Amino acid sequence: MTDPLPFLRRLFDRAVEVADPMQSLAPYLPERPEGRLVVIGAGKASARMAEAVEAVYGPCEGLVITRYGYARPCEGIEIVEAAHPVPDEAGMVATRRMLELLESTGEGDMVLALISGGGSALLTAPAGEITLDEKRAMTDALLASGAPIGDINGIRKQVSAVKGGKLAAAAYPAKMLALMISDVPGDNPGDIASGPTVGDDGDAARAIATLDQWGVKPPASIAAYLAAGANPLPPDDERLSRVENVIYAAPSQSLEAAAEIARTEGVDVRILGDALEGEAREVAVAQAQTAVAVQASLAADARPVLLLSGGELTVTRRGDGVGGPNAEFSLALAIALKGADGIHAIACDTDGVDGAAEVAGAMIGPDTLSTASDDPQTALDRNDAHGFFERNGGQVVTGPTLTNVNDFRAIFIEPRG
């Protein structure tokens, strides 16, 4: 193998490919019901999922909300684009229309819900007297705090009129099948897009404690709503009794698909886990130590080793950069490796968007630091990893991938010498 970086990019592309709804969704669709079928959805992959549904069923009635730039051509299902990761007016208006559509369904109808990562921002229906601007402010503060996605989604459920099972409740007594692409560590259906079809076992007190833990002071209306107890929908609510939730694509499947390619090319694969969480730069240091230790254990004629991992890392914004956990992981990894010969890596988000940047992530090698035009540690301190790789090379730009099974990280280790 003469150049590890194209090899690593090929592994990432394969991980994305196997999660493409056009290749993976059809086997999970039942026969089209004879009665009314309504298709709804939200997330970065939802428009592609809708396209896959119509490829099997033909034109369908429905409404799906996806991220700007992620729309797909559908004959019957209406595709609406809205903002992510911070919600906007377009998402709120479309969510209201979706709720109205569900309220028109009856006991003999079938609702097909297409849920993927990003739905938390795209499905926007603030509860009580909470305004969109107030919800936007809280979301932005939470994303900057370094809080893990499970904590963020737990709060979102409490202050939403659609998350935590409330979207599904609006369709009762119609039957609902929710097909999901997981982008969350642990693949908990209640965490994907903040669980719009899954009841909420949290409560307002927990949300208040989580906000306090991460140093986020919510706007007054949100604080008042939580203080009054909010209005969660428990998992055993009768309105959820006709809902079936199915995760049909997950990070583990994408990691294994990449591993299969590596094994066929004579590489020893070690999967570190598909549900890693934590501060991106801290995980990078730990994985750099692992990579150096693995390399030290290899004989000169040993097969190369590939370390694979998935999950969702976080960035606590301290500087004026845009963050991005995959770019920040890559830069911190390069710094920790100190130009170690024979170690290359890639870290990308499978949806093509790393944090708030329209960049999937970055690749590094032994010369990443030695050829840089600016100081990498300064860039890391400013949360400006995306800027560093833009200036010095190494960015991975895919555009919309139309799927989302979270982060993909691969470290390729060759024997020394």
C-alpha positions as CSV (number, residue, x, y, z in Angstrom):
1,M,0.0,0.0,0.0
2,T,1.8,3.1,-1.2
3,D,-0.5,5.9,0.0
4,P,-2.6,5.4,3.1
5,L,-4.7,8.6,2.7
6,P,-6.6,7.5,-0.4
7,F,-7.1,4.2,1.3
8,L,-8.6,5.9,4.4
9,R,-10.8,8.0,2.2
10,R,-12.1,4.9,0.5
11,L,-13.0,3.4,3.8
12,F,-15.0,6.5,4.8
13,D,-16.8,6.5,1.5
14,R,-17.8,2.9,2.0
15,A,-19.1,3.7,5.5
16,V,-21.3,6.4,4.0
17,E,-22.4,4.2,1.1
18,V,-23.8,1.3,3.1
19,A,-26.0,3.8,5.1
20,D,-27.5,5.4,1.9
21,P,-31.2,4.9,2.2
22,M,-31.5,4.1,-1.5
23,Q,-29.5,1.0,-0.7
24,S,-30.6,0.1,2.8
25,L,-34.2,1.1,3.4
26,A,-36.3,-1.0,1.0
27,P,-36.1,-4.3,2.9
28,Y,-37.7,-2.7,5.9
29,L,-40.8,-1.5,4.1
30,P,-44.0,-3.6,4.5
31,E,-46.3,-4.0,1.6
32,R,-48.1,-0.8,0.8
33,P,-51.3,-0.6,2.8
34,E,-54.6,-0.5,0.9
35,G,-55.9,2.4,3.0
36,R,-54.5,5.9,3.4
37,L,-50.7,6.1,3.7
38,V,-49.1,9.3,5.1
39,V,-45.3,9.7,5.0
40,I,-43.6,12.1,7.4
41,G,-40.0,12.6,8.4
42,A,-37.3,14.9,9.7
43,G,-33.5,14.8,9.6
44,K,-30.5,15.2,7.3
45,A,-31.3,11.8,5.6
46,S,-35.1,12.2,5.6
47,A,-35.5,13.4,2.0
48,R,-33.3,10.6,0.7
49,M,-35.4,8.2,2.8
50,A,-38.5,9.6,1.2
51,E,-37.0,9.2,-2.2
52,A,-36.3,5.5,-1.3
53,V,-39.9,5.0,-0.1
54,E,-41.3,6.3,-3.4
55,A,-38.9,4.1,-5.3
56,V,-40.8,1.2,-3.8
57,Y,-44.3,2.5,-3.3
58,G,-44.6,5.1,-6.0
59,P,-46.0,8.6,-5.3
60,C,-47.1,9.1,-1.6
61,E,-48.9,11.7,0.4
62,G,-46.7,13.3,3.0
63,L,-44.3,16.0,4.3
64,V,-40.6,15.7,5.2
65,I,-38.3,18.3,6.7
66,T,-34.6,18.2,5.8
67,R,-31.5,20.5,6.1
68,Y,-30.9,23.2,3.5
69,G,-29.2,21.6,0.5
70,Y,-30.4,18.1,1.3
71,A,-33.7,18.0,-0.6
72,R,-34.3,15.1,-3.1
73,P,-36.9,14.8,-5.9
74,C,-40.1,13.2,-4.8
75,E,-43.3,12.8,-6.8
76,G,-45.9,13.0,-4.0
77,I,-44.1,13.7,-0.7
78,E,-43.4,17.4,-0.1
79,I,-39.8,18.2,0.9
80,V,-39.2,21.3,3.0
81,E,-35.7,22.6,3.8
82,A,-34.9,24.2,7.1
83,A,-32.0,25.2,9.3
84,H,-29.6,22.9,11.2
85,P,-28.2,22.8,13.9
86,V,-30.0,25.9,15.2
87,P,-33.7,25.9,14.2
88,D,-35.4,28.6,12.1
89,E,-38.9,29.8,11.1
90,A,-39.1,27.5,8.0
91,G,-38.7,24.5,10.3
92,M,-41.3,25.7,12.8
93,V,-43.9,26.4,10.1
94,A,-43.3,23.0,8.4
95,T,-43.5,21.3,11.8
96,R,-46.9,22.9,12.4
97,R,-48.1,21.8,9.1
98,M,-46.9,18.2,9.8
99,L,-48.9,18.1,13.1
100,E,-52.0,19.3,11.2
101,L,-51.5,16.5,8.6
102,L,-51.2,13.9,11.4
103,E,-54.3,15.2,13.1
104,S,-56.2,14.4,9.9
105,T,-55.4,10.7,10.1
106,G,-57.7,8.1,11.6
107,E,-57.7,4.5,13.0
108,G,-57.6,2.8,9.6
109,D,-54.7,4.9,8.3
110,M,-51.0,4.1,8.2
111,V,-48.2,6.7,9.0
112,L,-44.7,6.0,7.9
113,A,-42.2,8.2,9.9
114,L,-38.7,8.6,8.5
115,I,-36.4,9.8,11.3
116,S,-32.7,10.6,11.2
117,G,-30.1,12.7,12.9
118,G,-30.7,16.4,12.6
119,G,-34.4,16.1,13.3
120,S,-34.0,17.7,16.7
121,A,-33.4,21.1,15.0
122,L,-35.6,20.5,12.0
123,L,-38.7,19.5,14.0
124,T,-39.4,22.8,15.8
125,A,-42.4,23.4,17.9
126,P,-41.6,25.3,21.1
127,A,-43.9,24.4,24.0
128,G,-46.0,26.8,26.0
129,E,-45.1,30.5,25.6
130,I,-41.5,29.7,24.5
131,T,-40.6,31.6,21.3
132,L,-38.4,30.5,18.5
133,D,-35.7,33.0,19.3
134,E,-35.6,31.8,22.9
135,K,-35.3,28.2,21.7
136,R,-32.6,29.2,19.3
137,A,-30.6,30.9,22.0
138,M,-30.7,27.9,24.3
139,T,-29.8,25.5,21.5
140,D,-26.8,27.6,20.5
141,A,-25.6,27.8,24.1
142,L,-26.0,24.1,24.6
143,L,-24.0,23.3,21.5
144,A,-21.2,25.5,22.6
145,S,-21.1,24.1,26.1
146,G,-19.6,20.7,25.3
147,A,-22.7,18.8,26.6
148,P,-23.1,15.4,25.0
149,I,-26.0,14.9,22.6
150,G,-28.0,12.8,25.0
151,D,-28.1,15.6,27.6
152,I,-29.0,18.2,24.9
153,N,-31.8,16.1,23.6
154,G,-33.1,15.4,27.1
155,I,-33.6,19.1,27.5
156,R,-35.1,19.6,24.0
157,K,-37.8,17.0,24.7
158,Q,-39.0,18.9,27.8
159,V,-39.5,22.2,26.0
160,S,-41.0,20.9,22.8
161,A,-44.5,20.2,21.6
162,V,-43.3,17.5,19.1
163,K,-40.3,15.7,20.6
164,G,-40.4,12.9,23.1
165,G,-43.2,11.0,21.4
166,K,-45.5,13.9,20.9
167,L,-45.2,13.7,17.1
168,A,-46.5,10.2,17.2
169,A,-49.2,11.1,19.7
170,A,-50.6,13.6,17.2
171,A,-51.3,10.6,14.8
172,Y,-53.2,8.5,17.3
173,P,-55.2,6.3,16.7
174,A,-53.5,5.7,13.3
175,K,-50.9,3.0,13.1
176,M,-47.3,4.3,12.8
177,L,-44.1,2.6,11.7
178,A,-41.0,4.8,12.4
179,L,-37.9,3.8,10.4
180,M,-34.7,5.4,11.8
181,I,-31.1,5.9,11.0
182,S,-29.1,6.1,14.2
183,D,-26.6,8.9,14.7
184,V,-26.4,8.6,18.5
185,P,-24.0,6.6,20.8
186,G,-25.8,3.5,22.0
187,D,-28.5,3.6,19.3
188,N,-31.3,4.6,21.7
189,P,-34.4,5.4,19.6
190,G,-35.4,8.0,22.1
191,D,-32.2,10.0,21.4
192,I,-32.5,10.0,17.6
193,A,-33.8,13.4,16.6
194,S,-34.9,13.7,20.3
195,G,-37.3,10.8,19.9
196,P,-40.4,12.3,18.2
197,T,-42.0,8.9,18.1
198,V,-40.7,7.6,21.5
199,G,-42.1,8.5,24.9
200,D,-40.0,10.6,27.3
201,D,-38.9,9.1,30.6
202,G,-37.2,12.3,31.7
203,D,-38.7,15.2,33.6
204,A,-38.3,18.9,34.0
205,A,-36.2,18.6,37.2
206,R,-33.6,16.6,35.3
207,A,-33.6,19.2,32.5
208,I,-33.0,22.0,35.0
209,A,-30.1,20.1,36.6
210,T,-28.5,19.4,33.1
211,L,-28.7,23.0,32.2
212,D,-27.0,23.9,35.4
213,Q,-24.4,21.2,35.0
214,W,-23.3,22.6,31.7
215,G,-23.4,26.3,32.8
216,V,-26.3,27.2,30.4
217,K,-28.7,29.8,31.7
218,P,-32.0,29.4,29.8
219,P,-34.2,32.3,28.7
220,A,-36.8,33.3,31.2
221,S,-39.8,31.6,29.4
222,I,-37.9,28.3,29.2
223,A,-36.9,28.5,32.9
224,A,-40.5,29.3,33.8
225,Y,-41.9,26.4,31.7
226,L,-39.5,23.9,33.3
227,A,-40.2,25.3,36.8
228,A,-43.9,24.5,36.2
229,G,-43.0,20.9,35.4
230,A,-43.2,21.0,31.6
231,N,-45.4,18.3,30.0
232,P,-43.6,15.1,29.1
233,L,-45.3,12.2,27.4
234,P,-44.4,8.9,29.2
235,P,-43.5,5.8,27.2
236,D,-46.6,3.9,28.4
237,D,-49.0,6.6,27.1
238,E,-51.9,5.0,25.2
239,R,-51.3,7.3,22.3
240,L,-48.0,5.5,21.7
241,S,-49.5,2.0,21.8
242,R,-49.8,1.8,18.0
243,V,-46.2,2.9,17.2
244,E,-43.4,0.6,16.1
245,N,-39.9,2.0,16.1
246,V,-37.2,0.3,14.0
247,I,-33.6,1.3,13.6
248,Y,-32.5,-0.1,10.3
249,A,-29.1,1.6,9.9
250,A,-26.5,2.3,12.6
251,P,-22.8,3.3,13.0
252,S,-21.8,-0.3,13.8
253,Q,-22.8,-1.4,10.3
254,S,-20.8,1.3,8.6
255,L,-17.7,0.6,10.7
256,E,-18.0,-3.1,9.8
257,A,-18.3,-2.4,6.1
258,A,-15.1,-0.3,6.2
259,A,-13.4,-3.1,8.3
260,E,-14.3,-5.7,5.6
261,I,-12.5,-3.7,2.9
262,A,-9.4,-3.3,5.2
263,R,-9.3,-7.0,6.0
264,T,-9.4,-8.0,2.4
265,E,-6.4,-5.8,1.8
266,G,-4.3,-7.5,4.5
267,V,-4.9,-5.0,7.3
268,D,-5.4,-6.1,11.0
269,V,-8.6,-4.3,12.1
270,R,-9.3,-3.3,15.7
271,I,-12.7,-1.6,16.4
272,L,-12.5,0.6,19.4
273,G,-16.2,1.1,19.6
274,D,-19.1,2.6,17.7
275,A,-20.4,4.7,20.6
276,L,-17.5,6.8,21.8
277,E,-18.3,10.1,23.5
278,G,-16.2,12.8,25.1
279,E,-14.2,16.0,24.4
280,A,-12.8,15.6,20.9
281,R,-9.3,16.7,21.8
282,E,-9.1,14.5,24.8
283,V,-10.2,11.4,22.9
284,A,-7.6,12.3,20.3
285,V,-4.8,12.2,22.8
286,A,-6.0,8.9,24.1
287,Q,-6.2,7.4,20.6
288,A,-2.7,8.8,19.8
289,Q,-1.3,7.0,22.8
290,T,-3.0,3.8,21.7
291,A,-1.7,4.2,18.1
292,V,1.9,4.8,19.3
293,A,1.7,1.8,21.6
294,V,0.3,-0.4,18.8
295,Q,3.1,0.7,16.5
296,A,5.8,-0.1,19.1
297,S,4.4,-3.6,19.4
298,L,4.6,-4.4,15.7
299,A,7.5,-6.3,14.2
300,A,9.0,-4.9,11.1
301,D,7.3,-7.4,8.8
302,A,3.9,-7.3,10.6
303,R,0.7,-6.4,8.9
304,P,-0.5,-2.8,9.3
305,V,-3.2,-2.1,11.9
306,L,-6.3,-0.1,11.5
307,L,-8.1,1.5,14.5
308,L,-11.7,2.2,13.8
309,S,-14.2,4.1,16.0
310,G,-17.5,5.9,15.8
311,G,-19.8,7.7,18.1
312,E,-20.2,11.5,18.7
313,L,-17.5,13.6,20.2
314,T,-18.1,17.2,21.5
315,V,-16.3,20.5,21.4
316,T,-16.4,23.1,24.1
317,R,-16.0,26.4,22.3
318,R,-13.5,28.5,24.0
319,G,-12.1,30.5,21.1
320,D,-13.5,32.3,18.0
321,G,-13.4,29.3,15.6
322,V,-16.4,27.3,14.5
323,G,-15.4,24.1,16.3
324,G,-16.2,20.8,14.6
325,P,-15.4,17.7,16.6
326,N,-13.9,15.7,13.7
327,A,-11.5,18.5,12.6
328,E,-10.7,19.2,16.2
329,F,-10.0,15.5,16.8
330,S,-7.8,15.4,13.7
331,L,-5.7,18.4,14.7
332,A,-5.3,17.3,18.3
333,L,-4.4,13.8,17.1
334,A,-1.7,15.3,14.8
335,I,-0.3,17.3,17.7
336,A,-0.2,14.4,20.1
337,L,1.4,12.1,17.5
338,K,4.2,14.7,16.9
339,G,4.8,13.6,13.3
340,A,5.1,9.9,14.1
341,D,6.3,8.1,11.0
342,G,3.8,5.6,9.5
343,I,0.7,6.8,11.2
344,H,-2.1,8.4,9.1
345,A,-5.8,9.1,10.1
346,I,-9.1,10.4,8.9
347,A,-12.0,11.7,11.0
348,C,-15.3,12.7,9.3
349,D,-19.0,13.1,10.0
350,T,-20.9,10.8,7.7
351,D,-23.5,13.5,7.0
352,G,-20.8,15.7,5.4
353,V,-21.2,18.4,8.0
354,D,-18.7,18.7,10.9
355,G,-20.2,20.9,13.6
356,A,-21.3,24.1,11.9
357,A,-18.9,23.8,8.9
358,E,-19.8,22.6,5.5
359,V,-16.9,20.2,5.7
360,A,-17.0,16.5,6.6
361,G,-13.7,16.5,8.5
362,A,-10.0,16.1,7.9
363,M,-7.1,13.7,7.2
364,I,-3.6,13.8,8.7
365,G,-0.3,12.2,8.2
366,P,3.3,12.4,9.5
367,D,3.9,15.7,7.7
368,T,0.7,17.5,8.8
369,L,2.6,19.7,11.3
370,S,5.9,20.0,9.6
371,T,4.5,21.5,6.5
372,A,1.9,23.8,8.2
373,S,2.1,27.5,7.6
374,D,0.8,28.4,11.0
375,D,0.9,27.1,14.6
376,P,-1.4,24.1,15.1
377,Q,-1.6,24.6,18.8
378,T,-2.8,28.1,18.4
379,A,-5.5,26.9,16.0
380,L,-6.6,24.2,18.4
381,D,-6.8,26.7,21.3
382,R,-9.0,28.9,19.2
383,N,-11.3,26.0,18.1
384,D,-10.1,26.8,14.6
385,A,-9.2,23.3,13.4
386,H,-11.3,23.8,10.2
387,G,-9.4,27.0,9.5
388,F,-6.1,25.2,10.0
389,F,-6.9,22.4,7.5
390,E,-8.4,24.8,5.0
391,R,-5.1,26.8,5.1
392,N,-2.8,23.8,5.2
393,G,-4.6,21.1,3.3
394,G,-6.3,18.0,4.7
395,Q,-9.9,19.0,4.6
396,V,-12.4,16.3,3.5
397,V,-15.4,18.0,1.6
398,T,-18.1,15.7,0.4
399,G,-21.2,17.9,0.1
400,P,-24.5,16.5,1.3
401,T,-24.1,12.7,1.8
402,L,-27.9,12.3,2.3
403,T,-27.3,10.0,5.3
404,N,-26.1,10.2,8.8
405,V,-24.6,7.5,11.0
406,N,-22.4,9.9,13.0
407,D,-18.6,10.1,13.2
408,F,-16.2,7.9,11.4
409,R,-12.6,7.7,12.6
410,A,-9.8,5.5,11.3
411,I,-6.1,5.5,12.2
412,F,-3.8,3.5,9.9
413,I,-0.6,2.3,11.6
414,E,2.3,0.8,9.7
415,P,5.3,-0.9,11.3
416,R,8.2,1.5,12.0
417,G,11.0,1.4,9.5
